Amino acid sequence: SPILTESLRMMGLANLGTMNEAIAGAAADGGATLVDFHGGFLGHGMNAAGDARWISNDCTHPNDAGHHGLRQLEWEALTGERY
């Protein structure tokens, strides 16, 4: 049902948020630079069209546009510059 589907989607996003908070804490404790891939991928999922879609047809891995988006996110996190 659409309600169950939306509920599961929201639960999945909430779980990702919880995991991201734990990872952010561990990164901060270790003095590491954290790249927010979760935030970067929002809006670029399976329902995005064309180059806005960063996920491959297997619903798991980045496609070419997604890999480029990851490089952009990493570059900005490390240098503070956007390209």
Residue pairs with C-beta under 8 A, 6 or more apart in sequence:
16 38
17 38
20 36
20 38
23 34
24 34
27 33
27 34
28 34
33 77
33 78
34 77
35 70
35 73
35 74
35 77
36 73
36 77
37 70
37 73
40 69
40 70
40 73
41 54
41 55
41 66
41 69
43 52
44 52
44 53
44 54
44 55
44 65
44 66
44 69
45 53
45 54
45 55
46 53
46 55
46 59
47 53
48 54
48 55
51 65
52 65
53 63
53 65
53 66
54 62
54 63
54 65
54 66
54 69
55 61
55 62
55 63
55 66
56 62
56 63
56 66
62 69
62 70
72 82
72 83
75 81
75 82
75 83
76 82
